[in-house]
Amino acid sequence: MASWEPLRLDEGCWTILRGLSNAPMTPQMLSRVHGIPIADCWNRVRFLEGLGLITVVLTFISNEGRVLYFYQTAGDNLAIVLEDRPTVYFQPAV
């Protein structure tokens, strides 16, 4: 992992990464399923998206006219290593 950079995340970010590793979800779904307040969930999703660790895989417009963004982990840029403490390694954008 020569060109990979380590990143330490808080428990909320770990919860979101774990939740998105199985199937795409919206921040609202993550909030409900994992009990994260919606504002905290959106802040962490934006943070993780800004790092390139998660990405929007589907944009959907509901019957009520709301735009829903489904996120999933960006597997090519992400490696999770469980050592003494879980660490995310990612390839920075060049």
N, CA, C and O atoms as a CHARMM CRD file, in Angstrom:
* protein
*
  376
    1    1 MET  N      0.82200  -1.18800   0.00000 PROA 1      0.00000
    2    1 MET  CA     0.00000   0.00000   0.00000 PROA 1      0.00000
    3    1 MET  C      0.86300   1.24800   0.00000 PROA 1      0.00000
    4    1 MET  O      0.64400   2.16300   0.79400 PROA 1      0.00000
    5    2 ALA  N      1.83200   1.28300  -0.87900 PROA 2      0.00000
    6    2 ALA  CA     2.78000   2.38400  -0.90100 PROA 2      0.00000
    7    2 ALA  C      2.12100   3.73200  -1.16600 PROA 2      0.00000
    8    2 ALA  O      2.47400   4.71700  -0.51700 PROA 2      0.00000
    9    3 SER  N      1.17600   3.80700  -2.10000 PROA 3      0.00000
   10    3 SER  CA     0.56800   5.09000  -2.42100 PROA 3      0.00000
   11    3 SER  C     -0.74400   5.31800  -1.67400 PROA 3      0.00000
   12    3 SER  O     -1.48000   6.25400  -1.98700 PROA 3      0.00000
   13    4 TRP  N     -1.03600   4.48800  -0.70900 PROA 4      0.00000
   14    4 TRP  CA    -2.26800   4.60100   0.05600 PROA 4      0.00000
   15    4 TRP  C     -2.02300   5.41200   1.31600 PROA 4      0.00000
   16    4 TRP  O     -0.96200   5.30100   1.92900 PROA 4      0.00000
   17    5 GLU  N     -2.99600   6.22700   1.70700 PROA 5      0.00000
   18    5 GLU  CA    -2.89100   7.07800   2.88800 PROA 5      0.00000
   19    5 GLU  C     -3.81400   6.55300   3.98600 PROA 5      0.00000
   20    5 GLU  O     -4.96000   6.20600   3.70000 PROA 5      0.00000
   21    6 PRO  N     -3.34400   6.48500   5.24900 PROA 6      0.00000
   22    6 PRO  CA    -4.22800   6.04400   6.33300 PROA 6      0.00000
   23    6 PRO  C     -5.16400   7.16800   6.76500 PROA 6      0.00000
   24    6 PRO  O     -4.83000   8.34700   6.65200 PROA 6      0.00000
   25    7 LEU  N     -6.32200   6.79200   7.25400 PROA 7      0.00000
   26    7 LEU  CA    -7.31500   7.75400   7.70900 PROA 7      0.00000
   27    7 LEU  C     -8.02900   7.17200   8.92000 PROA 7      0.00000
   28    7 LEU  O     -8.52200   6.04600   8.86200 PROA 7      0.00000
   29    8 ARG  N     -8.09000   7.91300  10.00000 PROA 8      0.00000
   30    8 ARG  CA    -8.81200   7.48200  11.19400 PROA 8      0.00000
   31    8 ARG  C    -10.19400   8.11500  11.17700 PROA 8      0.00000
   32    8 ARG  O    -10.32700   9.31700  10.94900 PROA 8      0.00000
   33    9 LEU  N    -11.22300   7.31000  11.41700 PROA 9      0.00000
   34    9 LEU  CA   -12.59800   7.77900  11.37200 PROA 9      0.00000
   35    9 LEU  C    -13.27300   7.56600  12.72000 PROA 9      0.00000
   36    9 LEU  O    -12.87600   6.69300  13.49200 PROA 9      0.00000
   37   10 ASP  N    -14.30300   8.37400  12.99900 PROA 10     0.00000
   38   10 ASP  CA   -15.06800   8.18200  14.22700 PROA 10     0.00000
   39   10 ASP  C    -16.08000   7.04900  14.03300 PROA 10     0.00000
   40   10 ASP  O    -16.25600   6.54400  12.92400 PROA 10     0.00000
   41   11 GLU  N    -16.73300   6.66400  15.11200 PROA 11     0.00000
   42   11 GLU  CA   -17.66200   5.53700  15.07600 PROA 11     0.00000
   43   11 GLU  C    -18.82800   5.77500  14.11600 PROA 11     0.00000
   44   11 GLU  O    -19.28600   4.83600  13.46400 PROA 11     0.00000
   45   12 GLY  N    -19.31300   7.01000  14.01800 PROA 12     0.00000
   46   12 GLY  CA   -20.40800   7.32100  13.09900 PROA 12     0.00000
   47   12 GLY  C    -20.02300   7.07400  11.65300 PROA 12     0.00000
   48   12 GLY  O    -20.81400   6.53200  10.88100 PROA 12     0.00000
   49   13 CYS  N    -18.80800   7.47100  11.28000 PROA 13     0.00000
   50   13 CYS  CA   -18.33100   7.22800   9.90800 PROA 13     0.00000
   51   13 CYS  C    -18.16900   5.73900   9.64900 PROA 13     0.00000
   52   13 CYS  O    -18.51000   5.25500   8.56900 PROA 13     0.00000
   53   14 TRP  N    -17.65000   5.01000  10.63300 PROA 14     0.00000
   54   14 TRP  CA   -17.51400   3.55700  10.49200 PROA 14     0.00000
   55   14 TRP  C    -18.87600   2.91500  10.28600 PROA 14     0.00000
   56   14 TRP  O    -19.02500   2.02900   9.44400 PROA 14     0.00000
   57   15 THR  N    -19.86800   3.35400  11.04600 PROA 15     0.00000
   58   15 THR  CA   -21.21600   2.80700  10.92400 PROA 15     0.00000
   59   15 THR  C    -21.75700   3.02700   9.51700 PROA 15     0.00000
   60   15 THR  O    -22.35700   2.12400   8.93300 PROA 15     0.00000
   61   16 ILE  N    -21.55200   4.20900   8.97700 PROA 16     0.00000
   62   16 ILE  CA   -22.02600   4.51400   7.62400 PROA 16     0.00000
   63   16 ILE  C    -21.27900   3.66900   6.58800 PROA 16     0.00000
   64   16 ILE  O    -21.90500   3.12300   5.67900 PROA 16     0.00000
   65   17 LEU  N    -19.97100   3.55600   6.70800 PROA 17     0.00000
   66   17 LEU  CA   -19.20800   2.73300   5.75400 PROA 17     0.00000
   67   17 LEU  C    -19.66000   1.27500   5.79300 PROA 17     0.00000
   68   17 LEU  O    -19.82200   0.63900   4.75100 PROA 17     0.00000
   69   18 ARG  N    -19.86300   0.74700   7.00900 PROA 18     0.00000
   70   18 ARG  CA   -20.34000  -0.63500   7.12400 PROA 18     0.00000
   71   18 ARG  C    -21.72700  -0.77300   6.50000 PROA 18     0.00000
   72   18 ARG  O    -22.00200  -1.74000   5.79000 PROA 18     0.00000
   73   19 GLY  N    -22.59700   0.19900   6.76800 PROA 19     0.00000
   74   19 GLY  CA   -23.95200   0.15000   6.23200 PROA 19     0.00000
   75   19 GLY  C    -23.99200   0.20500   4.71800 PROA 19     0.00000
   76   19 GLY  O    -24.83600  -0.43700   4.09300 PROA 19     0.00000
   77   20 LEU  N    -23.09000   0.96500   4.12500 PROA 20     0.00000
   78   20 LEU  CA   -23.07700   1.11600   2.67100 PROA 20     0.00000
   79   20 LEU  C    -22.27600   0.04000   1.96200 PROA 20     0.00000
   80   20 LEU  O    -22.31200  -0.03700   0.73400 PROA 20     0.00000
   81   21 SER  N    -21.56200  -0.78700   2.69300 PROA 21     0.00000
   82   21 SER  CA   -20.74300  -1.81700   2.05300 PROA 21     0.00000
   83   21 SER  C    -21.58400  -2.97400   1.52700 PROA 21     0.00000
   84   21 SER  O    -21.13300  -3.71400   0.65300 PROA 21     0.00000
   85   22 ASN  N    -22.80600  -3.14200   2.04800 PROA 22     0.00000
   86   22 ASN  CA   -23.65700  -4.25800   1.62100 PROA 22     0.00000
   87   22 ASN  C    -24.60900  -3.89000   0.49200 PROA 22     0.00000
   88   22 ASN  O    -24.81000  -4.67100  -0.43700 PROA 22     0.00000
   89   23 ALA  N    -25.18400  -2.71500   0.57400 PROA 23     0.00000
   90   23 ALA  CA   -26.16700  -2.29400  -0.42800 PROA 23     0.00000
   91   23 ALA  C    -26.26900  -0.77300  -0.42100 PROA 23     0.00000
   92   23 ALA  O    -26.03600  -0.14600   0.61300 PROA 23     0.00000
   93   24 PRO  N    -26.61200  -0.17100  -1.55800 PROA 24     0.00000
   94   24 PRO  CA   -26.79400   1.28100  -1.58800 PROA 24     0.00000
   95   24 PRO  C    -27.93900   1.71000  -0.66800 PROA 24     0.00000
   96   24 PRO  O    -28.95900   1.02900  -0.56400 PROA 24     0.00000
   97   25 MET  N    -27.74800   2.84300  -0.00900 PROA 25     0.00000
   98   25 MET  CA   -28.76500   3.40000   0.88500 PROA 25     0.00000
   99   25 MET  C    -28.75200   4.91400   0.78400 PROA 25     0.00000
  100   25 MET  O    -27.75700   5.51800   0.38200 PROA 25     0.00000
  101   26 THR  N    -29.86800   5.51200   1.15600 PROA 26     0.00000
  102   26 THR  CA   -29.94200   6.96500   1.27100 PROA 26     0.00000
  103   26 THR  C    -29.51300   7.35700   2.68400 PROA 26     0.00000
  104   26 THR  O    -29.54000   6.51900   3.58600 PROA 26     0.00000
  105   27 PRO  N    -29.11900   8.60700   2.89200 PROA 27     0.00000
  106   27 PRO  CA   -28.82300   9.04500   4.25300 PROA 27     0.00000
  107   27 PRO  C    -30.02100   8.85800   5.19200 PROA 27     0.00000
  108   27 PRO  O    -29.83700   8.55800   6.37200 PROA 27     0.00000
  109   28 GLN  N    -31.24100   9.03300   4.68200 PROA 28     0.00000
  110   28 GLN  CA   -32.42400   8.83200   5.50500 PROA 28     0.00000
  111   28 GLN  C    -32.53100   7.37600   5.95500 PROA 28     0.00000
  112   28 GLN  O    -32.86600   7.10700   7.10900 PROA 28     0.00000
  113   29 MET  N    -32.25100   6.44400   5.05800 PROA 29     0.00000
  114   29 MET  CA   -32.28000   5.02100   5.40500 PROA 29     0.00000
  115   29 MET  C    -31.21100   4.70000   6.43700 PROA 29     0.00000
  116   29 MET  O    -31.47300   3.99400   7.41100 PROA 29     0.00000
  117   30 LEU  N    -30.00400   5.22000   6.22300 PROA 30     0.00000
  118   30 LEU  CA   -28.91500   4.99500   7.18400 PROA 30     0.00000
  119   30 LEU  C    -29.28500   5.53400   8.56500 PROA 30     0.00000
  120   30 LEU  O    -29.01300   4.89900   9.58400 PROA 30     0.00000
  121   31 SER  N    -29.90100   6.70000   8.58400 PROA 31     0.00000
  122   31 SER  CA   -30.30700   7.32100   9.83700 PROA 31     0.00000
  123   31 SER  C    -31.28900   6.43400  10.59200 PROA 31     0.00000
  124   31 SER  O    -31.14200   6.20800  11.79300 PROA 31     0.00000
  125   32 ARG  N    -32.28500   5.93600   9.87800 PROA 32     0.00000
  126   32 ARG  CA   -33.30000   5.08500  10.51900 PROA 32     0.00000
  127   32 ARG  C    -32.72900   3.75800  10.97200 PROA 32     0.00000
  128   32 ARG  O    -32.95700   3.34500  12.11000 PROA 32     0.00000
  129   33 VAL  N    -32.00100   3.08900  10.11500 PROA 33     0.00000
  130   33 VAL  CA   -31.49300   1.75100  10.40200 PROA 33     0.00000
  131   33 VAL  C    -30.46800   1.76100  11.53400 PROA 33     0.00000
  132   33 VAL  O    -30.48500   0.88300  12.39600 PROA 33     0.00000
  133   34 HSD  N    -29.57600   2.75200  11.53300 PROA 34     0.00000
  134   34 HSD  CA   -28.47200   2.75700  12.48900 PROA 34     0.00000
  135   34 HSD  C    -28.65900   3.73400  13.64100 PROA 34     0.00000
  136   34 HSD  O    -27.78500   3.84400  14.50100 PROA 34     0.00000
  137   35 GLY  N    -29.78000   4.44300  13.67400 PROA 35     0.00000
  138   35 GLY  CA   -30.07000   5.33900  14.78600 PROA 35     0.00000
  139   35 GLY  C    -29.17300   6.55700  14.85600 PROA 35     0.00000
  140   35 GLY  O    -28.91100   7.07700  15.94100 PROA 35     0.00000
  141   36 ILE  N    -28.70100   7.01700  13.71100 PROA 36     0.00000
  142   36 ILE  CA   -27.86900   8.21700  13.65100 PROA 36     0.00000
  143   36 ILE  C    -28.79100   9.40200  13.37100 PROA 36     0.00000
  144   36 ILE  O    -29.60300   9.33000  12.44800 PROA 36     0.00000
  145   37 PRO  N    -28.69300  10.49100  14.13700 PROA 37     0.00000
  146   37 PRO  CA   -29.52100  11.66100  13.81500 PROA 37     0.00000
  147   37 PRO  C    -29.29100  12.08500  12.36300 PROA 37     0.00000
  148   37 PRO  O    -28.16200  12.05700  11.87400 PROA 37     0.00000
  149   38 ILE  N    -30.36600  12.47700  11.68000 PROA 38     0.00000
  150   38 ILE  CA   -30.30500  12.74500  10.24300 PROA 38     0.00000
  151   38 ILE  C    -29.28400  13.83000   9.88900 PROA 38     0.00000
  152   38 ILE  O    -28.58300  13.70900   8.88400 PROA 38     0.00000
  153   39 ALA  N    -29.19100  14.88100  10.69700 PROA 39     0.00000
  154   39 ALA  CA   -28.21300  15.94400  10.40300 PROA 39     0.00000
  155   39 ALA  C    -26.79100  15.40200  10.50800 PROA 39     0.00000
  156   39 ALA  O    -25.95400  15.71600   9.66100 PROA 39     0.00000
  157   40 ASP  N    -26.49700  14.59400  11.53100 PROA 40     0.00000
  158   40 ASP  CA   -25.16900  13.98000  11.68000 PROA 40     0.00000
  159   40 ASP  C    -24.88700  13.03000  10.52200 PROA 40     0.00000
  160   40 ASP  O    -23.77100  12.97600  10.00600 PROA 40     0.00000
  161   41 CYS  N    -25.90700  12.28700  10.12300 PROA 41     0.00000
  162   41 CYS  CA   -25.75200  11.34200   9.02100 PROA 41     0.00000
  163   41 CYS  C    -25.39600  12.08000   7.72700 PROA 41     0.00000
  164   41 CYS  O    -24.47100  11.68500   7.01700 PROA 41     0.00000
  165   42 TRP  N    -26.13500  13.15300   7.42400 PROA 42     0.00000
  166   42 TRP  CA   -25.84200  13.93300   6.21700 PROA 42     0.00000
  167   42 TRP  C    -24.44300  14.53500   6.27400 PROA 42     0.00000
  168   42 TRP  O    -23.73100  14.51800   5.27000 PROA 42     0.00000
  169   43 ASN  N    -24.02800  15.07300   7.43600 PROA 43     0.00000
  170   43 ASN  CA   -22.67900  15.65200   7.56900 PROA 43     0.00000
  171   43 ASN  C    -21.60500  14.61200   7.30100 PROA 43     0.00000
  172   43 ASN  O    -20.63000  14.88400   6.60000 PROA 43     0.00000
  173   44 ARG  N    -21.78200  13.41300   7.86100 PROA 44     0.00000
  174   44 ARG  CA   -20.78800  12.35500   7.65800 PROA 44     0.00000
  175   44 ARG  C    -20.79000  11.85200   6.21300 PROA 44     0.00000
  176   44 ARG  O    -19.73400  11.57200   5.64600 PROA 44     0.00000
  177   45 VAL  N    -21.97500  11.74000   5.62700 PROA 45     0.00000
  178   45 VAL  CA   -22.06000  11.30900   4.22700 PROA 45     0.00000
  179   45 VAL  C    -21.32800  12.30200   3.32400 PROA 45     0.00000
  180   45 VAL  O    -20.57300  11.89200   2.44200 PROA 45     0.00000
  181   46 ARG  N    -21.54200  13.58200   3.53100 PROA 46     0.00000
  182   46 ARG  CA   -20.84000  14.60100   2.72500 PROA 46     0.00000
  183   46 ARG  C    -19.33100  14.51700   2.94500 PROA 46     0.00000
  184   46 ARG  O    -18.55500  14.63700   1.99700 PROA 46     0.00000
  185   47 PHE  N    -18.91500  14.31100   4.19700 PROA 47     0.00000
  186   47 PHE  CA   -17.49300  14.18800   4.52000 PROA 47     0.00000
  187   47 PHE  C    -16.88800  12.98400   3.79300 PROA 47     0.00000
  188   47 PHE  O    -15.84900  13.10300   3.14300 PROA 47     0.00000
  189   48 LEU  N    -17.54500  11.82400   3.90700 PROA 48     0.00000
  190   48 LEU  CA   -17.03600  10.60600   3.26900 PROA 48     0.00000
  191   48 LEU  C    -17.06400  10.71000   1.74800 PROA 48     0.00000
  192   48 LEU  O    -16.17900  10.18800   1.07000 PROA 48     0.00000
  193   49 GLU  N    -18.07600  11.38100   1.21500 PROA 49     0.00000
  194   49 GLU  CA   -18.14200  11.58900  -0.23200 PROA 49     0.00000
  195   49 GLU  C    -17.01700  12.51800  -0.69300 PROA 49     0.00000
  196   49 GLU  O    -16.41400  12.29600  -1.74400 PROA 49     0.00000
  197   50 GLY  N    -16.73900  13.54900   0.08800 PROA 50     0.00000
  198   50 GLY  CA   -15.65400  14.47200  -0.24100 PROA 50     0.00000
  199   50 GLY  C    -14.30100  13.78600  -0.25900 PROA 50     0.00000
  200   50 GLY  O    -13.41700  14.17300  -1.02300 PROA 50     0.00000
  201   51 LEU  N    -14.13200  12.77000   0.57600 PROA 51     0.00000
  202   51 LEU  CA   -12.88400  11.99700   0.58700 PROA 51     0.00000
  203   51 LEU  C    -12.83000  10.96600  -0.53800 PROA 51     0.00000
  204   51 LEU  O    -11.78000  10.37800  -0.79600 PROA 51     0.00000
  205   52 GLY  N    -13.95800  10.75000  -1.20200 PROA 52     0.00000
  206   52 GLY  CA   -14.00300   9.75100  -2.26700 PROA 52     0.00000
  207   52 GLY  C    -14.20900   8.34000  -1.75900 PROA 52     0.00000
  208   52 GLY  O    -13.99800   7.37800  -2.49700 PROA 52     0.00000
  209   53 LEU  N    -14.62400   8.20000  -0.48900 PROA 53     0.00000
  210   53 LEU  CA   -14.82900   6.86700   0.08000 PROA 53     0.00000
  211   53 LEU  C    -16.20700   6.30300  -0.23800 PROA 53     0.00000
  212   53 LEU  O    -16.39000   5.08600  -0.25100 PROA 53     0.00000
  213   54 ILE  N    -17.17700   7.17800  -0.49500 PROA 54     0.00000
  214   54 ILE  CA   -18.49500   6.75100  -0.93100 PROA 54     0.00000
  215   54 ILE  C    -18.89600   7.59200  -2.13600 PROA 54     0.00000
  216   54 ILE  O    -18.34800   8.67100  -2.36100 PROA 54     0.00000
  217   55 THR  N    -19.84300   7.09600  -2.89500 PROA 55     0.00000
  218   55 THR  CA   -20.27600   7.79300  -4.09200 PROA 55     0.00000
  219   55 THR  C    -21.75900   7.56100  -4.33400 PROA 55     0.00000
  220   55 THR  O    -22.31500   6.55600  -3.89200 PROA 55     0.00000
  221   56 VAL  N    -22.39500   8.48400  -5.03100 PROA 56     0.00000
  222   56 VAL  CA   -23.79500   8.32900  -5.41700 PROA 56     0.00000
  223   56 VAL  C    -23.85300   7.32200  -6.55900 PROA 56     0.00000
  224   56 VAL  O    -23.17000   7.47700  -7.57200 PROA 56     0.00000
  225   57 VAL  N    -24.67900   6.28400  -6.38600 PROA 57     0.00000
  226   57 VAL  CA   -24.82100   5.27500  -7.43600 PROA 57     0.00000
  227   57 VAL  C    -26.19000   5.33100  -8.09300 PROA 57     0.00000
  228   57 VAL  O    -26.39900   4.73400  -9.14900 PROA 57     0.00000
  229   58 LEU  N    -27.13200   6.04900  -7.46900 PROA 58     0.00000
  230   58 LEU  CA   -28.47900   6.16600  -8.03100 PROA 58     0.00000
  231   58 LEU  C    -29.13100   7.43100  -7.51200 PROA 58     0.00000
  232   58 LEU  O    -29.07900   7.71400  -6.31500 PROA 58     0.00000
  233   59 THR  N    -29.74100   8.18900  -8.39800 PROA 59     0.00000
  234   59 THR  CA   -30.54200   9.35500  -8.03100 PROA 59     0.00000
  235   59 THR  C    -31.96800   9.04200  -8.43500 PROA 59     0.00000
  236   59 THR  O    -32.23500   8.65200  -9.57200 PROA 59     0.00000
  237   60 PHE  N    -32.88400   9.21700  -7.49000 PROA 60     0.00000
  238   60 PHE  CA   -34.26600   8.80400  -7.69400 PROA 60     0.00000
  239   60 PHE  C    -35.19400   9.93500  -7.27900 PROA 60     0.00000
  240   60 PHE  O    -34.93900  10.59900  -6.27400 PROA 60     0.00000
  241   61 ILE  N    -36.25600  10.16600  -8.02300 PROA 61     0.00000
  242   61 ILE  CA   -37.26300  11.15500  -7.64400 PROA 61     0.00000
  243   61 ILE  C    -38.49300  10.40100  -7.16500 PROA 61     0.00000
  244   61 ILE  O    -39.08200   9.61400  -7.90700 PROA 61     0.00000
  245   62 SER  N    -38.87600  10.65200  -5.91000 PROA 62     0.00000
  246   62 SER  CA   -40.00000   9.94000  -5.31400 PROA 62     0.00000
  247   62 SER  C    -41.32400  10.46600  -5.86300 PROA 62     0.00000
  248   62 SER  O    -41.35600  11.46600  -6.58000 PROA 62     0.00000
  249   63 ASN  N    -42.41000   9.78400  -5.52000 PROA 63     0.00000
  250   63 ASN  CA   -43.75200  10.21600  -5.93500 PROA 63     0.00000
  251   63 ASN  C    -44.09300  11.59500  -5.39600 PROA 63     0.00000
  252   63 ASN  O    -44.89100  12.31700  -5.99300 PROA 63     0.00000
  253   64 GLU  N    -43.48400  11.97100  -4.25500 PROA 64     0.00000
  254   64 GLU  CA   -43.71800  13.27900  -3.65200 PROA 64     0.00000
  255   64 GLU  C    -42.84500  14.36100  -4.27700 PROA 64     0.00000
  256   64 GLU  O    -42.94700  15.53000  -3.90400 PROA 64     0.00000
  257   65 GLY  N    -41.99700  13.98700  -5.21400 PROA 65     0.00000
  258   65 GLY  CA   -41.11900  14.95200  -5.87000 PROA 65     0.00000
  259   65 GLY  C    -39.80800  15.18300  -5.15500 PROA 65     0.00000
  260   65 GLY  O    -39.07000  16.09800  -5.52000 PROA 65     0.00000
  261   66 ARG  N    -39.48800  14.38000  -4.14200 PROA 66     0.00000
  262   66 ARG  CA   -38.21400  14.50900  -3.42100 PROA 66     0.00000
  263   66 ARG  C    -37.11900  13.77600  -4.17700 PROA 66     0.00000
  264   66 ARG  O    -37.33800  12.68700  -4.70900 PROA 66     0.00000
  265   67 VAL  N    -35.94900  14.37500  -4.22000 PROA 67     0.00000
  266   67 VAL  CA   -34.79800  13.73800  -4.84800 PROA 67     0.00000
  267   67 VAL  C    -34.08300  12.91200  -3.78100 PROA 67     0.00000
  268   67 VAL  O    -33.71600  13.42800  -2.72500 PROA 67     0.00000
  269   68 LEU  N    -33.89100  11.63100  -4.06700 PROA 68     0.00000
  270   68 LEU  CA   -33.21900  10.72100  -3.13900 PROA 68     0.00000
  271   68 LEU  C    -31.90300  10.27800  -3.76000 PROA 68     0.00000
  272   68 LEU  O    -31.85800   9.86600  -4.91900 PROA 68     0.00000
  273   69 TYR  N    -30.84500  10.36500  -2.98500 PROA 69     0.00000
  274   69 TYR  CA   -29.51800   9.94700  -3.43500 PROA 69     0.00000
  275   69 TYR  C    -29.14600   8.65500  -2.72300 PROA 69     0.00000
  276   69 TYR  O    -29.12400   8.60600  -1.49300 PROA 69     0.00000
  277   70 PHE  N    -28.85500   7.62100  -3.48200 PROA 70     0.00000
  278   70 PHE  CA   -28.40200   6.35300  -2.93300 PROA 70     0.00000
  279   70 PHE  C    -26.87900   6.30400  -3.02700 PROA 70     0.00000
  280   70 PHE  O    -26.30800   6.50200  -4.09900 PROA 70     0.00000
  281   71 TYR  N    -26.23300   6.04200  -1.90400 PROA 71     0.00000
  282   71 TYR  CA   -24.77600   6.01000  -1.81100 PROA 71     0.00000
  283   71 TYR  C    -24.29200   4.57900  -1.62800 PROA 71     0.00000
  284   71 TYR  O    -25.00900   3.71900  -1.11800 PROA 71     0.00000
  285   72 GLN  N    -23.05300   4.34700  -2.05900 PROA 72     0.00000
  286   72 GLN  CA   -22.38500   3.06900  -1.84600 PROA 72     0.00000
  287   72 GLN  C    -20.89700   3.32900  -1.67400 PROA 72     0.00000
  288   72 GLN  O    -20.38600   4.35200  -2.13000 PROA 72     0.00000
  289   73 THR  N    -20.20200   2.41000  -1.02000 PROA 73     0.00000
  290   73 THR  CA   -18.76700   2.58300  -0.85400 PROA 73     0.00000
  291   73 THR  C    -18.07900   2.54300  -2.21200 PROA 73     0.00000
  292   73 THR  O    -18.50400   1.83100  -3.12200 PROA 73     0.00000
  293   74 ALA  N    -17.01700   3.31600  -2.32700 PROA 74     0.00000
  294   74 ALA  CA   -16.22000   3.36100  -3.55100 PROA 74     0.00000
  295   74 ALA  C    -15.09600   2.34900  -3.40100 PROA 74     0.00000
  296   74 ALA  O    -13.98300   2.70300  -3.00900 PROA 74     0.00000
  297   75 GLY  N    -15.38200   1.10400  -3.70700 PROA 75     0.00000
  298   75 GLY  CA   -14.48400  -0.01600  -3.43700 PROA 75     0.00000
  299   75 GLY  C    -13.09400   0.08600  -4.02800 PROA 75     0.00000
  300   75 GLY  O    -12.14300  -0.41200  -3.42400 PROA 75     0.00000
  301   76 ASP  N    -12.93600   0.71300  -5.18800 PROA 76     0.00000
  302   76 ASP  CA   -11.62600   0.76700  -5.83100 PROA 76     0.00000
  303   76 ASP  C    -10.64600   1.66600  -5.07800 PROA 76     0.00000
  304   76 ASP  O     -9.43500   1.45600  -5.14800 PROA 76     0.00000
  305   77 ASN  N    -11.15700   2.65900  -4.36100 PROA 77     0.00000
  306   77 ASN  CA   -10.29500   3.61400  -3.66100 PROA 77     0.00000
  307   77 ASN  C    -10.21400   3.34700  -2.16900 PROA 77     0.00000
  308   77 ASN  O     -9.71500   4.18900  -1.42200 PROA 77     0.00000
  309   78 LEU  N    -10.69700   2.18500  -1.71500 PROA 78     0.00000
  310   78 LEU  CA   -10.89500   1.96200  -0.29100 PROA 78     0.00000
  311   78 LEU  C    -10.37400   0.60000   0.13400 PROA 78     0.00000
  312   78 LEU  O    -10.64900  -0.40600  -0.51900 PROA 78     0.00000
  313   79 ALA  N     -9.62700   0.56700   1.21900 PROA 79     0.00000
  314   79 ALA  CA    -9.20200  -0.68600   1.84100 PROA 79     0.00000
  315   79 ALA  C     -9.33600  -0.51400   3.33900 PROA 79     0.00000
  316   79 ALA  O     -8.81000   0.44500   3.90400 PROA 79     0.00000
  317   80 ILE  N    -10.03600  -1.43100   3.99000 PROA 80     0.00000
  318   80 ILE  CA   -10.21100  -1.36500   5.44000 PROA 80     0.00000
  319   80 ILE  C     -9.32600  -2.42800   6.05900 PROA 80     0.00000
  320   80 ILE  O     -9.40900  -3.60300   5.70200 PROA 80     0.00000
  321   81 VAL  N     -8.47500  -2.01100   6.99300 PROA 81     0.00000
  322   81 VAL  CA    -7.54000  -2.91000   7.64700 PROA 81     0.00000
  323   81 VAL  C     -7.87500  -2.95400   9.12800 PROA 81     0.00000
  324   81 VAL  O     -7.93700  -1.91400   9.78400 PROA 81     0.00000
  325   82 LEU  N     -8.09200  -4.15100   9.65700 PROA 82     0.00000
  326   82 LEU  CA    -8.39000  -4.31200  11.07300 PROA 82     0.00000
  327   82 LEU  C     -7.12100  -4.78200  11.77700 PROA 82     0.00000
  328   82 LEU  O     -6.76700  -5.96000  11.72700 PROA 82     0.00000
  329   83 GLU  N     -6.44800  -3.84900  12.42900 PROA 83     0.00000
  330   83 GLU  CA    -5.24000  -4.16000  13.18000 PROA 83     0.00000
  331   83 GLU  C     -5.55400  -3.89900  14.65000 PROA 83     0.00000
  332   83 GLU  O     -6.55900  -4.38500  15.16800 PROA 83     0.00000
  333   84 ASP  N     -4.68600  -3.12700  15.32900 PROA 84     0.00000
  334   84 ASP  CA    -4.96600  -2.72800  16.70800 PROA 84     0.00000
  335   84 ASP  C     -6.25200  -1.91800  16.75400 PROA 84     0.00000
  336   84 ASP  O     -7.08900  -2.09000  17.63900 PROA 84     0.00000
  337   85 ARG  N     -6.38500  -1.03700  15.78400 PROA 85     0.00000
  338   85 ARG  CA    -7.54800  -0.17000  15.66100 PROA 85     0.00000
  339   85 ARG  C     -7.92400  -0.12700  14.18600 PROA 85     0.00000
  340   85 ARG  O     -7.04200   0.01100  13.33800 PROA 85     0.00000
  341   86 PRO  N     -9.22000  -0.24400  13.85100 PROA 86     0.00000
  342   86 PRO  CA    -9.58400  -0.21000  12.42300 PROA 86     0.00000
  343   86 PRO  C     -9.09500   1.05300  11.74900 PROA 86     0.00000
  344   86 PRO  O     -9.20700   2.14600  12.30300 PROA 86     0.00000
  345   87 THR  N     -8.56000   0.90400  10.57200 PROA 87     0.00000
  346   87 THR  CA    -8.03800   2.03300   9.80000 PROA 87     0.00000
  347   87 THR  C     -8.50400   1.90500   8.36500 PROA 87     0.00000
  348   87 THR  O     -8.53800   0.80800   7.80700 PROA 87     0.00000
  349   88 VAL  N     -8.85700   3.01600   7.78000 PROA 88     0.00000
  350   88 VAL  CA    -9.20400   3.05500   6.36000 PROA 88     0.00000
  351   88 VAL  C     -7.99300   3.56100   5.61600 PROA 88     0.00000
  352   88 VAL  O     -7.39500   4.55900   6.01900 PROA 88     0.00000
  353   89 TYR  N     -7.61900   2.90400   4.54900 PROA 89     0.00000
  354   89 TYR  CA    -6.58800   3.38600   3.64500 PROA 89     0.00000
  355   89 TYR  C     -7.27300   3.75900   2.35500 PROA 89     0.00000
  356   89 TYR  O     -8.13400   3.02800   1.86500 PROA 89     0.00000
  357   90 PHE  N     -6.89600   4.89000   1.80600 PROA 90     0.00000
  358   90 PHE  CA    -7.50900   5.32300   0.56100 PROA 90     0.00000
  359   90 PHE  C     -6.46000   5.91100  -0.35300 PROA 90     0.00000
  360   90 PHE  O     -5.42000   6.39400   0.09500 PROA 90     0.00000
  361   91 GLN  N     -6.74800   5.86400  -1.64900 PROA 91     0.00000
  362   91 GLN  CA    -5.86000   6.46400  -2.63800 PROA 91     0.00000
  363   91 GLN  C     -6.32600   7.88600  -2.86900 PROA 91     0.00000
  364   91 GLN  O     -7.43400   8.10000  -3.36100 PROA 91     0.00000
  365   92 PRO  N     -5.50300   8.85800  -2.52400 PROA 92     0.00000
  366   92 PRO  CA    -5.88400  10.25300  -2.76500 PROA 92     0.00000
  367   92 PRO  C     -6.03600  10.51800  -4.25700 PROA 92     0.00000
  368   92 PRO  O     -5.32500   9.93700  -5.07700 PROA 92     0.00000
  369   93 ALA  N     -6.97100  11.40200  -4.59900 PROA 93     0.00000
  370   93 ALA  CA    -7.15500  11.79300  -5.98900 PROA 93     0.00000
  371   93 ALA  C     -5.93200  12.55100  -6.45400 PROA 93     0.00000
  372   93 ALA  O     -5.39400  13.38400  -5.72400 PROA 93     0.00000
  373   94 VAL  N     -5.49600  12.27000  -7.65400 PROA 94     0.00000
  374   94 VAL  CA    -4.30000  12.91400  -8.19300 PROA 94     0.00000
  375   94 VAL  C     -4.68100  14.05600  -9.09100 PROA 94     0.00000
  376   94 VAL  O     -3.80800  14.72500  -9.64200 PROA 94     0.00000
